[in-house]
Amino acid sequence: MKNESQLRKLTVTAMLSAVATVLMFLEFSVPLMPPFIKLDFSELPALIAAFAFGPVAGIAVCFVKNLVNLFFTYSVGVGELSNFMLGALFVFPAGFVYQRKKNRMGALLGALLGAVIMAVASVFTNYFIVYPVYTAIMPMESIMGAYQAINPNVSSLWDALIWFNMPFTFIKVMISVIITFFIYKPLSPILKGRH
């Protein structure tokens, strides 16, 4: 019975990884953000995996979706590395807290904690990892110009990351949290084989 449970967990995590991979490809631009910042909902399956099977399953989904996307990247893998790190920083606290407090409040607290950690960490991963590589492709003046076209008061990359990327990242994952709150309860018995 334990082997069957482990096999189901592995299979469902793989299926959620496939869904996350597809969702990562379905990215789109959003108003009031520079055109190179895209929105996707690929953290949604990772959050569902973290709630259903624990934080390691959520991190596995983040890993697989970024590994697959490495074959189609224009960011030399840096965007995928950042996306993996940020996704793991989101789903680990969410899954960890929920595994210890399995109710709506535990899910909400874990997801909020993960969203805040991910949003704050996005400033540093972008500043120290992503943008140093992107400036080899696009000059920093062009990057800053895209931010300043929306808000002329942005004077440095730190400003841009704090006023644009951090809130964007938080809102992006909170959309996934809201969707999860609507679909997780009906999905949970199916994911765990209790229907």
C-alpha positions as CSV (number, residue, x, y, z in Angstrom):
1,M,0.0,0.0,0.0
2,K,2.9,2.4,0.8
3,N,4.5,1.7,-2.6
4,E,1.2,2.4,-4.3
5,S,0.9,5.7,-2.4
6,Q,4.5,6.7,-3.3
7,L,3.8,5.8,-7.0
8,R,0.7,7.9,-7.0
9,K,2.6,10.8,-5.4
10,L,5.3,10.5,-8.1
11,T,2.8,10.2,-10.9
12,V,0.7,13.2,-9.8
13,T,3.8,15.3,-9.2
14,A,5.0,14.5,-12.7
15,M,1.6,15.4,-14.2
16,L,1.6,18.7,-12.2
17,S,5.1,19.3,-13.6
18,A,3.8,18.8,-17.1
19,V,1.0,21.3,-16.5
20,A,3.4,23.8,-15.0
21,T,5.7,23.4,-18.0
22,V,2.9,24.2,-20.4
23,L,1.7,27.2,-18.3
24,M,5.3,28.6,-18.3
25,F,5.1,28.7,-22.1
26,L,1.8,30.6,-21.9
27,E,3.3,33.9,-20.7
28,F,2.1,37.3,-21.7
29,S,2.9,41.0,-21.1
30,V,0.8,43.0,-18.7
31,P,0.0,46.7,-18.6
32,L,2.1,49.1,-16.6
33,M,5.1,46.8,-16.8
34,P,8.1,46.8,-19.2
35,P,7.5,44.5,-22.2
36,F,10.3,42.1,-21.1
37,I,8.5,41.2,-17.8
38,K,6.0,38.5,-18.5
39,L,3.2,36.9,-16.5
40,D,2.6,33.2,-16.3
41,F,0.8,30.9,-13.9
42,S,3.3,28.1,-13.7
43,E,3.6,28.4,-9.9
44,L,0.0,27.2,-9.6
45,P,0.7,23.5,-10.1
46,A,3.8,23.7,-7.9
47,L,1.7,25.2,-5.1
48,I,-0.9,22.5,-5.5
49,A,1.8,19.8,-5.3
50,A,3.3,21.4,-2.2
51,F,-0.1,21.4,-0.5
52,A,-1.0,17.9,-1.6
53,F,2.3,16.1,-1.0
54,G,4.6,18.5,0.8
55,P,7.2,21.2,0.0
56,V,9.6,18.8,-1.8
57,A,6.9,17.9,-4.3
58,G,6.3,21.6,-5.0
59,I,10.1,22.2,-5.5
60,A,10.2,19.2,-7.8
61,V,7.5,20.7,-10.0
62,C,9.5,24.0,-10.1
63,F,12.6,22.1,-11.0
64,V,11.1,20.0,-13.8
65,K,9.3,23.0,-15.5
66,N,12.5,25.0,-15.6
67,L,14.6,22.0,-16.7
68,V,12.2,21.5,-19.7
69,N,12.2,25.3,-20.5
70,L,16.0,25.3,-20.6
71,F,15.7,23.8,-24.1
72,F,13.6,26.8,-25.3
73,T,15.3,29.6,-23.5
74,Y,16.6,32.9,-24.7
75,S,18.1,33.8,-21.3
76,V,21.1,31.4,-21.4
77,G,19.4,29.5,-18.5
78,V,19.6,32.5,-16.1
79,G,15.9,33.2,-16.3
80,E,15.2,29.5,-15.5
81,L,17.6,29.5,-12.6
82,S,16.0,32.6,-11.1
83,N,12.5,31.2,-11.7
84,F,13.5,27.9,-10.0
85,M,15.0,29.7,-7.0
86,L,12.0,32.0,-6.6
87,G,9.5,29.2,-7.1
88,A,11.2,27.1,-4.5
89,L,11.2,30.0,-2.1
90,F,7.5,30.3,-2.6
91,V,6.3,26.7,-2.4
92,F,8.6,25.5,0.3
93,P,7.2,27.8,3.1
94,A,3.7,27.3,1.7
95,G,3.9,23.5,1.8
96,F,5.9,23.5,5.0
97,V,3.3,25.6,7.0
98,Y,0.4,23.7,5.4
99,Q,1.8,20.3,6.3
100,R,1.9,21.4,10.0
101,K,-1.5,23.2,10.0
102,K,-3.8,21.5,7.5
103,N,-6.6,23.9,7.3
104,R,-7.5,27.0,5.3
105,M,-5.7,29.3,7.7
106,G,-2.5,27.2,7.5
107,A,-2.7,27.2,3.7
108,L,-3.2,31.0,3.7
109,L,-0.4,31.7,6.1
110,G,2.0,29.4,4.3
111,A,1.1,30.9,0.9
112,L,1.4,34.5,2.2
113,L,4.7,33.8,3.8
114,G,6.0,32.2,0.6
115,A,4.7,35.0,-1.6
116,V,6.4,37.7,0.6
117,I,9.7,35.7,0.6
118,M,9.5,35.2,-3.2
119,A,8.7,38.9,-3.8
120,V,11.6,40.2,-1.7
121,A,14.0,37.6,-3.0
122,S,13.1,38.6,-6.6
123,V,14.8,42.0,-6.1
124,F,18.1,40.3,-5.2
125,T,17.9,37.5,-7.8
126,N,17.1,40.0,-10.5
127,Y,19.8,42.4,-9.4
128,F,22.6,39.9,-8.9
129,I,21.8,37.1,-11.3
130,V,19.3,38.0,-14.1
131,Y,20.1,41.6,-15.1
132,P,23.9,41.2,-15.2
133,V,23.4,38.5,-17.9
134,Y,20.6,40.4,-19.6
135,T,22.8,43.5,-20.0
136,A,25.0,41.4,-22.4
137,I,21.9,41.2,-24.6
138,M,20.2,44.5,-23.9
139,P,22.1,47.6,-22.7
140,M,21.2,48.8,-19.2
141,E,20.1,52.1,-20.7
142,S,17.4,50.3,-22.7
143,I,16.3,48.3,-19.6
144,M,16.1,51.5,-17.5
145,G,14.4,53.3,-20.4
146,A,11.6,50.7,-20.4
147,Y,11.0,51.3,-16.7
148,Q,11.3,55.1,-17.0
149,A,8.8,55.1,-19.9
150,I,6.2,54.0,-17.3
151,N,7.6,55.9,-14.3
152,P,10.1,58.7,-15.1
153,N,11.1,58.8,-11.3
154,V,12.8,55.5,-11.5
155,S,16.5,56.4,-11.2
156,S,18.3,53.1,-10.6
157,L,17.9,49.4,-11.1
158,W,17.2,49.0,-7.4
159,D,14.3,51.5,-7.8
160,A,13.0,49.6,-10.8
161,L,13.1,46.2,-9.0
162,I,11.6,47.5,-5.8
163,W,8.8,49.5,-7.4
164,F,8.0,47.2,-10.4
165,N,9.3,43.7,-10.0
166,M,8.7,43.1,-6.3
167,P,5.0,44.0,-6.3
168,F,4.5,42.3,-9.7
169,T,6.0,39.1,-8.3
170,F,3.8,39.3,-5.2
171,I,0.6,39.9,-7.2
172,K,1.5,37.2,-9.7
173,V,1.8,34.5,-7.0
174,M,-1.2,35.7,-5.1
175,I,-3.3,35.1,-8.2
176,S,-2.1,31.5,-8.1
177,V,-2.9,31.4,-4.4
178,I,-6.5,32.6,-5.0
179,I,-7.0,30.1,-7.8
180,T,-5.6,27.3,-5.6
181,F,-8.0,28.2,-2.8
182,F,-10.9,27.7,-5.3
183,I,-9.7,24.5,-6.9
184,Y,-7.6,22.6,-4.2
185,K,-10.4,21.2,-2.1
186,P,-12.3,19.6,-5.0
187,L,-9.0,18.4,-6.5
188,S,-7.4,17.0,-3.3
189,P,-9.3,13.7,-3.2
190,I,-8.5,13.1,-6.9
191,L,-4.8,14.0,-6.4
192,K,-4.6,11.7,-3.4
193,G,-6.7,8.9,-4.9
194,R,-9.5,9.2,-2.4
195,H,-12.5,9.8,-4.7
